[in-house]
Amino acid sequence: MRAVEWGRWPIFLSQSIAPVLLIWLSWQYVVGIFFLANILWALFIRYNFVSIPLASFGVILVLAKWVVWLIATVILFIQHTSPECWVSLAWPVLIFPLGMFTPTEIGRIQVQFMRALGYEPTQENPLSNA
């Protein structure tokens, strides 16, 4: 599944949500919401819960970013909403520094997703027979 995205789920989803929020909220508030949500996600949820339906839905939602992000950014520029228009334009790049404060153990999440799918990890080392 999508272990990389699950590790920073709020930041991942923000690709489609943040540009729209910037139409109504200040950029500081939007950045703060997703920064705080990502920290809380990392502390309390990401290693304690996985959901295959949510992970699948998230991929579809973020695929919509190419339309949503473009439309929201154009609206912000037309409304002359600065600096929100520039934050929206740069959002696909800004998510990287926002997410760097929560390093993720991808393998740990992958095991959780595999268990949710019905697979159990084995102790065999595939390189030991080489």
KOLLUM-631905 format. One record per atom (N, C-alpha, C): residue number from 1; residue in one letter; x, y, z. Coordinates in Angstrom, 1 decimal. Atoms other than C-alpha are relative to their C-alpha. Layout:
[NUM,A,[X,Y,Z]] ...
% end
This chain:
[1,M,[0.8,-1.2,0.0]] [1,M,[0.0,0.0,0.0]] [1,M,[0.9,1.3,0.0]] [2,R,[-0.6,-1.3,0.1]] [2,R,[1.1,3.6,0.5]] [2,R,[0.6,0.4,1.4]] [3,A,[-0.6,-0.2,-1.3]] [3,A,[3.3,3.4,3.6]] [3,A,[0.7,1.4,0.1]] [4,V,[-0.7,-1.3,-0.1]] [4,V,[5.3,6.5,2.7]] [4,V,[-1.0,1.2,0.2]] [5,E,[1.0,-1.0,-0.2]] [5,E,[2.2,8.6,2.4]] [5,E,[-0.7,-0.1,1.4]] [6,W,[0.7,0.2,-1.3]] [6,W,[0.6,7.1,5.6]] [6,W,[0.9,0.6,1.1]] [7,G,[-0.8,-0.5,-1.0]] [7,G,[3.6,8.2,7.6]] [7,G,[-0.2,1.5,0.2]] [8,R,[0.2,-1.4,-0.1]] [8,R,[2.8,11.8,6.9]] [8,R,[-1.4,0.4,-0.7]] [9,W,[1.3,-0.1,0.6]] [9,W,[-0.9,11.5,6.1]] [9,W,[-0.6,1.4,-0.2]] [10,P,[0.5,-1.4,0.2]] [10,P,[-2.0,15.1,6.8]] [10,P,[0.7,0.8,-1.0]] [11,I,[-0.8,-0.7,1.0]] [11,I,[0.8,16.5,4.7]] [11,I,[-0.4,-0.5,-1.4]] [12,F,[0.3,0.6,1.3]] [12,F,[0.0,14.1,1.9]] [12,F,[-1.4,0.5,-0.5]] [13,L,[1.3,-0.5,0.4]] [13,L,[-3.7,15.0,1.9]] [13,L,[-0.1,1.5,-0.3]] [14,S,[0.0,-1.5,0.2]] [14,S,[-2.9,18.7,2.1]] [14,S,[0.2,0.4,-1.4]] [15,Q,[-0.3,-0.3,1.4]] [15,Q,[-1.8,18.6,-1.5]] [15,Q,[-1.3,0.4,-0.8]] [16,S,[1.3,-0.4,0.6]] [16,S,[-5.5,18.8,-2.5]] [16,S,[-0.8,1.0,0.9]] [17,I,[0.8,-0.7,-0.9]] [17,I,[-6.9,20.5,0.6]] [17,I,[0.5,1.4,0.2]] [18,A,[-0.6,-1.3,-0.3]] [18,A,[-4.5,23.3,1.4]] [18,A,[-0.3,1.2,-1.0]] [19,P,[0.3,-1.1,0.9]] [19,P,[-4.9,25.3,-1.8]] [19,P,[-1.4,0.6,0.1]] [20,V,[1.4,-0.4,-0.2]] [20,V,[-8.6,25.4,-1.3]] [20,V,[-0.2,0.8,1.3]] [21,L,[0.1,-0.7,-1.3]] [21,L,[-8.3,26.4,2.3]] [21,L,[0.6,1.4,-0.1]] [22,L,[-0.6,-1.3,0.1]] [22,L,[-6.1,29.3,1.3]] [22,L,[-0.9,1.0,-0.6]] [23,I,[0.9,-1.0,0.5]] [23,I,[-9.0,30.9,-0.5]] [23,I,[-0.7,0.7,1.1]] [24,W,[0.8,-0.6,-1.1]] [24,W,[-10.7,31.5,2.9]] [24,W,[0.9,0.3,1.2]] [25,L,[-0.8,-0.2,-1.2]] [25,L,[-7.9,31.3,5.5]] [25,L,[1.4,0.6,-0.3]] [26,S,[-1.3,-0.6,0.2]] [26,S,[-4.6,33.1,5.9]] [26,S,[1.1,-1.2,-0.1]] [27,W,[-1.0,1.0,0.2]] [27,W,[-1.5,31.2,4.9]] [27,W,[0.6,-0.5,1.3]] [28,Q,[-0.6,0.4,-1.2]] [28,Q,[-0.1,31.1,8.4]] [28,Q,[-0.9,-1.0,0.7]] [29,Y,[1.0,0.9,-0.6]] [29,Y,[-3.3,29.4,9.6]] [29,Y,[0.1,-1.4,-0.7]] [30,V,[0.0,1.2,0.8]] [30,V,[-3.2,26.8,6.8]] [30,V,[1.3,-0.8,0.3]] [31,V,[-1.3,0.7,-0.3]] [31,V,[0.5,26.0,7.3]] [31,V,[0.0,-0.6,1.4]] [32,G,[0.1,0.4,-1.4]] [32,G,[-0.1,25.8,11.1]] [32,G,[-0.9,-1.2,0.1]] [33,I,[1.0,1.2,-0.1]] [33,I,[-3.1,23.4,10.7]] [33,I,[0.7,-1.3,-0.5]] [34,F,[-0.5,1.2,0.6]] [34,F,[-1.2,21.0,8.5]] [34,F,[1.3,-0.4,0.8]] [35,F,[-1.2,0.3,-0.8]] [35,F,[2.1,21.2,10.5]] [35,F,[-0.4,-0.7,1.3]] [36,L,[0.5,0.6,-1.3]] [36,L,[0.2,20.5,13.8]] [36,L,[-0.7,-1.3,-0.2]] [37,A,[0.6,1.3,0.3]] [37,A,[-1.9,17.8,12.2]] [37,A,[1.0,-1.1,-0.2]] [38,N,[-1.1,1.0,0.4]] [38,N,[1.2,16.1,10.9]] [38,N,[0.7,-0.5,1.3]] [39,I,[-0.7,0.4,-1.3]] [39,I,[2.9,16.2,14.4]] [39,I,[-0.9,-0.9,0.8]] [40,L,[0.9,0.8,-0.8]] [40,L,[-0.2,14.9,16.1]] [40,L,[-0.2,-1.4,-0.6]] [41,W,[0.1,1.2,0.8]] [41,W,[-0.6,12.2,13.4]] [41,W,[1.2,-0.9,0.4]] [42,A,[-1.2,0.8,-0.3]] [42,A,[3.0,11.1,14.0]] [42,A,[0.1,-0.5,1.4]] [43,L,[-0.1,0.4,-1.4]] [43,L,[2.7,11.0,17.8]] [43,L,[-1.1,-1.0,0.4]] [44,F,[1.1,0.8,-0.6]] [44,F,[-0.7,9.3,18.2]] [44,F,[-0.6,-1.0,-1.0]] [45,I,[0.8,0.8,0.9]] [45,I,[-1.9,7.6,15.0]] [45,I,[0.8,-0.9,-0.9]] [46,R,[-0.6,0.7,1.1]] [46,R,[0.5,6.5,12.3]] [46,R,[0.5,-1.4,0.3]] [47,Y,[-0.4,1.3,-0.3]] [47,Y,[2.0,3.5,14.0]] [47,Y,[-1.0,-0.9,0.8]] [48,N,[1.0,0.7,-0.7]] [48,N,[-1.1,2.5,15.9]] [48,N,[-1.2,-0.4,-0.8]] [49,F,[1.2,0.3,0.8]] [49,F,[-3.6,2.3,13.1]] [49,F,[0.3,0.2,-1.5]] [50,V,[0.0,-0.2,1.5]] [50,V,[-3.7,1.7,9.3]] [50,V,[-1.3,-0.4,-0.5]] [51,S,[1.2,0.2,0.7]] [51,S,[-6.6,1.7,7.0]] [51,S,[0.2,-0.1,-1.5]] [52,I,[-0.1,0.2,1.5]] [52,I,[-6.6,0.2,3.5]] [52,I,[-1.0,0.9,-0.7]] [53,P,[0.9,-0.8,0.7]] [53,P,[-9.8,2.0,2.5]] [53,P,[0.4,1.5,0.1]] [54,L,[-0.4,-1.4,-0.1]] [54,L,[-8.5,5.4,3.8]] [54,L,[1.2,0.2,-0.9]] [55,A,[-1.2,-0.1,0.9]] [55,A,[-5.1,4.8,2.0]] [55,A,[-0.4,0.1,-1.4]] [56,S,[0.4,0.0,1.4]] [56,S,[-6.9,4.0,-1.2]] [56,S,[-0.7,1.3,-0.4]] [57,F,[0.7,-1.3,0.2]] [57,F,[-9.2,7.1,-0.9]] [57,F,[1.0,1.1,-0.1]] [58,G,[-1.0,-1.1,0.0]] [58,G,[-6.2,9.3,-0.1]] [58,G,[0.7,0.1,-1.3]] [59,V,[-0.7,0.0,1.3]] [59,V,[-4.5,8.3,-3.4]] [59,V,[-0.9,0.7,-1.0]] [60,I,[1.0,-0.6,0.9]] [60,I,[-7.7,9.3,-5.3]] [60,I,[-0.1,1.5,0.3]] [61,L,[0.1,-1.4,-0.4]] [61,L,[-8.0,12.6,-3.4]] [61,L,[1.2,0.8,-0.5]] [62,V,[-1.2,-0.7,0.3]] [62,V,[-4.4,13.5,-4.0]] [62,V,[0.2,0.1,-1.5]] [63,L,[0.0,-0.1,1.4]] [63,L,[-4.7,12.7,-7.7]] [63,L,[-0.8,1.2,-0.5]] [64,A,[0.8,-1.2,0.3]] [64,A,[-7.3,15.4,-7.8]] [64,A,[0.7,1.3,0.1]] [65,K,[-0.7,-1.2,-0.3]] [65,K,[-4.7,17.9,-6.7]] [65,K,[0.4,0.7,-1.3]] [66,W,[-0.4,-0.7,1.2]] [66,W,[-3.7,18.6,-10.3]] [66,W,[-1.1,0.9,-0.6]] [67,V,[1.1,-0.9,0.4]] [67,V,[-7.1,20.1,-11.0]] [67,V,[-0.3,1.0,1.1]] [68,V,[0.3,-0.8,-1.1]] [68,V,[-7.9,21.4,-7.5]] [68,V,[1.1,1.1,0.3]] [69,W,[-1.1,-0.9,-0.3]] [69,W,[-4.5,23.0,-6.9]] [69,W,[0.1,1.1,-1.1]] [70,L,[-0.1,-1.0,1.0]] [70,L,[-4.5,24.7,-10.3]] [70,L,[-1.2,1.0,0.1]] [71,I,[1.1,-0.9,-0.1]] [71,I,[-8.0,26.1,-10.0]] [71,I,[0.1,0.9,1.2]] [72,A,[-0.1,-0.8,-1.2]] [72,A,[-7.5,27.3,-6.4]] [72,A,[1.1,1.1,-0.1]] [73,T,[-1.1,-1.0,0.2]] [73,T,[-4.2,29.0,-7.3]] [73,T,[-0.4,1.1,-1.0]] [74,V,[0.5,-1.0,1.0]] [74,V,[-5.8,30.7,-10.3]] [74,V,[-0.9,1.0,0.7]] [75,I,[0.9,-0.8,-0.7]] [75,I,[-8.6,31.9,-8.1]] [75,I,[0.7,1.0,0.9]] [76,L,[-0.7,-0.9,-0.9]] [76,L,[-6.2,33.3,-5.6]] [76,L,[0.8,1.1,-0.7]] [77,F,[-0.7,-1.0,0.7]] [77,F,[-4.2,35.1,-8.2]] [77,F,[-1.0,1.0,-0.6]] [78,I,[1.0,-0.9,0.5]] [78,I,[-7.4,36.6,-9.8]] [78,I,[-0.5,0.9,1.1]] [79,Q,[0.5,-0.8,-1.2]] [79,Q,[-8.5,37.8,-6.3]] [79,Q,[1.1,0.9,0.5]] [80,H,[-1.2,-0.8,-0.5]] [80,H,[-5.0,39.3,-5.8]] [80,H,[0.2,-0.2,1.5]] [81,T,[-0.2,0.4,-1.4]] [81,T,[-4.8,37.4,-2.5]] [81,T,[1.5,-0.3,0.2]] [82,S,[-1.4,0.2,-0.2]] [82,S,[-1.2,37.8,-1.6]] [82,S,[0.3,0.0,1.5]] [83,P,[-0.9,1.0,0.6]] [83,P,[0.8,36.0,-0.2]] [83,P,[-0.6,-1.4,-0.2]] [84,E,[0.6,1.3,0.1]] [84,E,[-1.7,33.2,-0.2]] [84,E,[0.1,-0.6,-1.4]] [85,C,[-0.1,0.5,1.4]] [85,C,[-1.6,32.9,-4.0]] [85,C,[1.4,-0.6,-0.2]] [86,W,[-1.3,0.5,0.2]] [86,W,[2.2,32.4,-3.8]] [86,W,[0.2,-1.3,0.8]] [87,V,[-0.1,1.2,-0.8]] [87,V,[1.9,29.9,-1.0]] [87,V,[-0.7,-1.2,-0.7]] [88,S,[0.7,1.0,0.7]] [88,S,[-0.7,28.0,-3.0]] [88,S,[0.9,-0.5,-1.2]] [89,L,[-0.9,0.4,1.1]] [89,L,[1.6,28.0,-6.0]] [89,L,[1.1,-0.9,0.4]] [90,A,[-1.2,0.7,-0.5]] [90,A,[4.5,26.7,-4.0]] [90,A,[-0.3,-1.2,0.9]] [91,W,[0.4,1.1,-0.9]] [91,W,[2.5,24.2,-1.9]] [91,W,[0.6,-1.4,-0.3]] [92,P,[-0.6,1.3,0.3]] [92,P,[3.7,21.1,-3.8]] [92,P,[1.5,-0.1,0.5]] [93,V,[-1.3,0.1,-0.5]] [93,V,[7.2,22.0,-2.7]] [93,V,[0.1,0.3,1.5]] [94,L,[0.0,-0.3,-1.4]] [94,L,[6.4,23.4,0.7]] [94,L,[-0.3,-1.2,0.9]] [95,I,[0.3,1.1,-0.8]] [95,I,[5.1,20.1,1.9]] [95,I,[1.2,-0.8,0.5]] [96,F,[-1.2,0.7,-0.4]] [96,F,[8.6,18.7,2.0]] [96,F,[0.6,0.5,1.3]] [97,P,[-0.5,-0.5,-1.3]] [97,P,[10.0,21.0,4.8]] [97,P,[-1.0,-0.2,1.1]] [98,L,[1.0,0.2,-1.0]] [98,L,[6.7,20.7,6.6]] [98,L,[0.0,-1.4,0.6]] [99,G,[0.0,1.4,-0.4]] [99,G,[7.0,16.9,6.7]] [99,G,[1.3,-0.5,0.6]] [100,M,[-1.3,0.5,-0.4]] [100,M,[10.7,16.7,7.6]] [100,M,[0.1,-0.1,1.5]] [101,F,[-0.1,0.0,-1.4]] [101,F,[10.0,17.2,11.3]] [101,F,[-0.5,-1.3,0.6]] [102,T,[0.5,1.3,-0.5]] [102,T,[8.4,13.7,11.5]] [102,T,[0.6,-1.1,-0.8]] [103,P,[-0.6,1.1,0.7]] [103,P,[10.8,11.1,10.2]] [103,P,[-0.9,-1.3,0.2]] [104,T,[1.0,1.1,0.0]] [104,T,[8.9,7.9,9.3]] [104,T,[0.8,-1.3,-0.2]] [105,E,[-0.5,1.4,0.2]] [105,E,[9.8,4.2,9.7]] [105,E,[-0.9,-0.7,-1.1]] [106,I,[0.9,0.5,1.1]] [106,I,[8.4,3.1,6.3]] [106,I,[-0.2,-1.5,0.2]] [107,G,[0.1,1.4,-0.1]] [107,G,[9.2,-0.6,6.9]] [107,G,[-1.1,-0.4,1.1]] [108,R,[0.9,0.3,-1.0]] [108,R,[7.2,-0.6,10.1]] [108,R,[-1.5,0.2,-0.4]] [109,I,[1.4,-0.3,0.5]] [109,I,[4.1,0.9,8.4]] [109,I,[-0.3,-1.1,-1.1]] [110,Q,[0.3,1.1,1.1]] [110,Q,[4.5,-1.6,5.4]] [110,Q,[-0.4,-1.3,0.7]] [111,V,[0.4,1.2,-0.7]] [111,V,[4.3,-4.5,7.9]] [111,V,[-1.4,0.1,0.5]] [112,Q,[1.3,-0.2,-0.5]] [112,Q,[1.2,-3.0,9.4]] [112,Q,[-1.0,-0.2,-1.2]] [113,F,[0.9,0.1,1.2]] [113,F,[-0.4,-2.7,5.9]] [113,F,[-0.1,-1.4,-0.5]] [114,M,[0.0,1.4,0.4]] [114,M,[0.6,-6.2,5.0]] [114,M,[-0.8,-0.9,0.9]] [115,R,[0.9,0.8,-1.0]] [115,R,[-1.0,-7.6,8.2]] [115,R,[-1.4,0.4,-0.2]] [116,A,[1.4,-0.4,0.3]] [116,A,[-4.1,-5.6,7.4]] [116,A,[-0.6,-0.7,-1.2]] [117,L,[0.4,0.7,1.3]] [117,L,[-4.2,-7.4,4.0]] [117,L,[0.0,-1.5,0.3]] [118,G,[0.0,1.4,-0.3]] [118,G,[-3.8,-10.8,5.8]] [118,G,[1.3,-0.7,-0.1]] [119,Y,[-1.3,0.6,0.1]] [119,Y,[-0.1,-11.4,5.3]] [119,Y,[0.8,0.1,1.4]] [120,E,[-0.8,0.0,-1.2]] [120,E,[2.3,-12.2,8.2]] [120,E,[1.4,0.0,-0.4]] [121,P,[-1.4,-0.1,0.3]] [121,P,[6.0,-11.3,8.1]] [121,P,[0.7,-1.3,0.4]] [122,T,[-0.8,1.2,-0.3]] [122,T,[8.5,-14.2,8.1]] [122,T,[1.3,0.5,0.5]] [123,Q,[-1.3,-0.3,-0.5]] [123,Q,[11.8,-14.3,9.8]] [123,Q,[1.2,-0.4,-0.9]] [124,E,[-1.0,0.4,0.9]] [124,E,[13.6,-15.7,6.8]] [124,E,[0.7,1.2,-0.6]] [125,N,[-0.8,-1.0,0.7]] [125,N,[16.4,-13.7,5.3]] [125,N,[0.2,-0.4,-1.5]] [126,P,[-0.2,0.5,1.3]] [126,P,[16.2,-13.9,1.5]] [126,P,[1.4,0.0,-0.6]] [127,L,[-1.4,-0.1,0.5]] [127,L,[19.9,-13.1,1.1]] [127,L,[0.8,-1.2,0.6]] [128,S,[-0.8,1.0,-0.7]] [128,S,[21.0,-16.0,3.4]] [128,S,[0.2,-1.2,-0.9]] [129,N,[-0.2,1.2,0.9]] [129,N,[20.6,-18.6,0.6]] [129,N,[0.9,0.4,-1.2]] [130,A,[-0.8,-0.4,1.1]] [130,A,[22.8,-16.6,-1.8]] [130,A,[1.4,-0.4,0.1]] 
% end
